Amino acid sequence: MSPVVSAHGTGHATTVGPALLVPLLVGWLYLAAALRQRAPGRAGWSHWRTAAFAVGCALLAVALLLPVEGFAAHMWQHLLIGMLAPLGLVLGAPGALALRTVDRRAGRAALRALRHPAARTLTHPVTGLLLTAGGLWLLHLTPLYRATLASPPLHDLVNLHFLLSGLLFTWSIAGPEPAGHRSGVPVRLVVLGVAVAAHASLAQLLYAGLLVDVPAPPDQLRAGATIMYYGGDLAEILLALALLVSWRPQPRRRPAPAAALTGSR
């Protein structure tokens, strides 16, 4: 296990070693599935998707290996785990690749599950916003962050929350897989704008040291707030670009000819 140094200078152990196996295993499974698509009789798989997923796995591994020495390092870790790594992983379209790999029966069952009302609620952009931005505010404005410094399992659970919620939010905004119940582009852009404002507001509170419960010196608070402000902006700009690039406008239906409506005479 690797020591993690808290914002006020004490250290504790974290389960970096076992956690590092996750991006390695997931990356290996993805690569094996992508290579399988190159077999004769198959359509192949996009090299750009594979590269995006590999970058996401690499960023996640870097975040897990990053020594958390002070609040600024904590913010770098959050930026990588909760925003940048999910962007690469989602753009790799692992869901579409999995549907190509599994048998048709399992694929149909997965698609039916995604059409369930509960799944529609879970994958709505507002749900992702509440879990990501709301989680950030809860972490830094309550004693939760202080508790993670004394409890390695809690620290790991918080990181897992930000990874999963980051994946959910990123997919709800710019997921490349088709989804019949996906919110319209205007709704997704508005939610993304609210996320930008939520990150910026929290960063300003951290910079000023107002209302936050983070046991760190003022210079560490300002450094972490700066990373959140500018790093979050960068991640959200990349997410907006991914949304615009993946957007496929729905073709407009032409009105039926009058003769077809009234019937031939």
C-alpha positions in Angstrom: 0.0 0.0 0.0 1.1 3.5 -0.7 0.9 6.3 1.9 -1.4 9.2 1.3 -0.6 12.5 3.0 -3.6 14.5 4.1 -4.0 18.2 3.7 -2.7 19.0 7.2 0.4 16.8 6.9 -0.5 13.4 8.3 -0.6 10.3 6.3 -2.7 7.2 6.0 -2.7 4.1 3.9 -5.0 3.6 0.9 -5.7 0.6 -1.3 -3.9 1.9 -4.4 -2.6 -1.5 -5.4 -5.9 -3.3 -5.7 -7.6 -0.3 -7.1 -5.0 0.0 -9.9 -6.1 -3.4 -11.1 -9.4 -1.9 -12.2 -8.2 0.2 -15.1 -5.7 -2.4 -16.1 -8.4 -5.2 -16.2 -11.0 -3.0 -17.8 -8.5 -1.8 -20.5 -7.5 -5.4 -21.2 -11.1 -6.6 -21.6 -11.9 -3.6 -23.9 -8.8 -4.3 -26.1 -9.7 -8.0 -26.3 -13.2 -7.2 -27.4 -12.0 -4.6 -29.9 -9.5 -7.1 -31.4 -12.2 -9.6 -31.7 -14.1 -7.2 -34.0 -11.2 -7.5 -36.5 -12.0 -11.2 -37.1 -13.1 -12.1 -40.6 -16.8 -11.4 -41.2 -17.0 -8.6 -38.6 -17.3 -4.9 -39.3 -14.2 -3.9 -37.2 -13.9 -1.3 -34.5 -12.9 2.3 -34.5 -9.2 3.0 -33.7 -10.3 6.4 -32.4 -12.7 4.8 -29.9 -10.0 2.4 -28.7 -7.5 5.3 -28.3 -10.1 7.3 -26.3 -10.8 4.4 -24.0 -7.0 3.8 -23.5 -6.5 7.4 -22.6 -9.3 7.2 -20.1 -7.8 4.1 -18.5 -4.4 5.8 -18.4 -5.8 8.9 -16.7 -7.5 6.8 -14.1 -4.3 4.9 -13.4 -2.4 8.2 -13.0 -5.0 9.4 -10.6 -4.7 6.3 -8.5 -0.9 6.5 -8.4 -0.9 10.2 -7.7 0.5 10.9 -4.2 -2.2 12.9 -2.4 0.1 15.4 -0.7 -2.1 18.3 0.2 -5.4 19.7 -0.9 -4.1 20.7 -4.4 -3.1 17.1 -5.1 -6.5 16.0 -3.9 -8.2 18.3 -6.4 -6.0 17.0 -9.2 -7.1 13.5 -8.3 -10.7 14.5 -8.3 -10.3 16.2 -11.7 -8.8 13.1 -13.2 -11.1 10.5 -11.6 -14.4 12.4 -11.9 -14.1 14.4 -15.1 -11.2 13.7 -17.5 -11.0 9.9 -17.2 -14.8 9.4 -17.6 -14.7 11.5 -20.8 -12.1 9.2 -22.4 -13.9 6.1 -21.2 -17.3 7.2 -22.4 -16.0 8.3 -25.8 -14.6 4.8 -26.2 -18.3 3.6 -26.5 -17.8 0.5 -24.3 -21.5 -0.2 -24.2 -21.7 -0.5 -28.0 -18.6 -2.7 -28.1 -20.1 -4.9 -25.4 -23.4 -5.3 -27.4 -21.3 -6.4 -30.4 -19.4 -8.9 -28.2 -22.2 -10.6 -26.2 -24.8 -12.9 -27.7 -28.0 -11.5 -29.0 -30.2 -12.7 -26.1 -28.0 -10.9 -23.6 -27.9 -7.8 -25.8 -31.7 -7.6 -26.1 -32.0 -8.0 -22.3 -29.6 -5.1 -21.7 -31.5 -2.9 -24.1 -34.8 -3.7 -22.4 -33.2 -2.8 -19.1 -32.1 0.6 -20.5 -35.6 1.3 -21.6 -37.0 0.8 -18.1 -38.3 4.0 -16.5 -35.8 3.7 -13.6 -32.9 3.6 -16.1 -34.3 6.6 -17.8 -34.4 8.5 -14.6 -30.9 7.4 -13.6 -29.4 8.3 -17.0 -31.0 11.8 -17.1 -28.5 14.7 -17.2 -30.1 16.3 -14.1 -29.5 13.1 -12.1 -25.8 13.1 -13.2 -25.5 16.7 -12.3 -26.9 16.1 -8.8 -24.6 13.2 -8.2 -21.4 15.0 -9.5 -21.8 18.6 -8.5 -23.9 17.8 -5.5 -21.3 15.3 -4.3 -18.6 18.0 -4.6 -20.5 20.5 -2.5 -21.3 17.8 0.1 -17.7 16.7 0.3 -16.2 20.2 0.8 -19.0 22.0 2.8 -19.5 19.2 5.4 -17.2 17.2 7.6 -17.1 14.4 5.0 -13.7 15.6 3.5 -12.2 15.7 7.0 -13.5 12.2 7.6 -11.9 10.8 4.4 -8.5 12.0 5.8 -8.8 9.6 8.7 -10.5 6.7 6.9 -8.9 5.1 3.8 -12.0 3.0 3.0 -14.2 6.1 3.1 -11.6 7.9 0.9 -11.8 5.1 -1.6 -15.6 5.0 -1.6 -15.7 8.8 -2.3 -13.4 8.3 -5.2 -15.6 5.4 -6.5 -18.6 7.7 -6.2 -17.0 10.4 -8.3 -15.8 7.9 -10.9 -19.3 6.3 -11.3 -21.2 9.6 -11.2 -18.6 11.2 -13.6 -19.3 8.3 -16.0 -23.0 8.7 -15.7 -22.9 12.5 -16.2 -20.5 12.3 -19.1 -22.6 9.6 -20.8 -25.9 11.5 -20.3 -24.3 14.6 -22.0 -22.2 13.2 -24.8 -22.5 9.4 -24.8 -21.9 8.1 -28.4 -24.2 5.1 -28.1 -27.7 5.6 -29.4 -30.5 6.0 -26.8 -34.1 6.6 -27.7 -34.8 8.3 -24.4 -31.8 10.7 -24.4 -32.6 14.3 -23.6 -32.4 16.8 -26.3 -29.3 18.8 -27.0 -30.7 22.1 -25.6 -31.5 20.3 -22.3 -28.0 18.8 -22.1 -26.3 22.2 -22.8 -28.4 23.9 -20.1 -27.4 21.1 -17.6 -23.8 21.4 -18.6 -24.0 25.2 -18.1 -25.4 24.6 -14.6 -22.5 22.2 -13.9 -20.0 24.9 -15.0 -21.6 27.4 -12.6 -21.7 24.9 -9.7 -18.0 24.1 -10.1 -17.1 27.8 -10.4 -19.1 28.8 -7.4 -17.6 26.1 -5.2 -14.1 27.0 -6.4 -14.7 30.6 -5.4 -15.9 29.6 -1.9 -12.8 27.4 -1.6 -10.5 30.2 -2.7 -12.0 32.6 -0.2 -12.2 29.9 2.6 -15.9 30.6 3.1 -18.4 28.0 4.4 -16.0 25.1 3.5 -14.8 22.5 6.0 -11.4 21.6 4.6 -8.5 21.4 7.1 -5.9 23.0 4.8 -3.7 26.1 4.9 -5.0 29.1 2.9 -2.4 28.7 0.2 -3.4 25.1 -0.3 -7.1 26.1 -0.5 -6.3 28.7 -3.1 -4.2 26.2 -5.1 -7.0 23.6 -5.0 -9.6 26.1 -5.9 -7.6 27.3 -8.9 -7.3 23.7 -10.2 -11.0 23.2 -9.8 -11.9 26.4 -11.5 -9.6 26.2 -14.6 -9.3 22.4 -14.8 -13.1 22.0 -14.4 -13.6 24.6 -17.2 -11.2 22.6 -19.5 -13.0 19.3 -18.8 -16.4 20.8 -19.4 -15.3 22.5 -22.6 -14.0 19.1 -23.9 -17.4 17.6 -22.9 -19.3 20.3 -24.8 -17.1 19.7 -27.8 -17.7 15.9 -27.5 -21.5 16.7 -27.4 -21.4 18.8 -30.5 -19.2 16.4 -32.5 -21.4 13.4 -31.6 -24.7 15.3 -32.2 -26.7 13.9 -35.1 -29.7 16.1 -35.9 -32.9 14.2 -36.5 -34.1 14.6 -40.1 -37.2 16.6 -40.4 -40.2 14.8 -41.7 -41.6 16.3 -44.8 -45.4 16.9 -44.8 -47.3 14.4 -46.7 -48.7 15.6 -50.0 -52.3 16.7 -49.9 -53.3 14.0 -52.3 -52.0 11.3 -49.9 -53.9 12.9 -47.0 -57.3 13.2 -48.8 -56.9 10.0 -50.8 -56.9 9.7 -54.6 -60.0 10.7 -56.3 
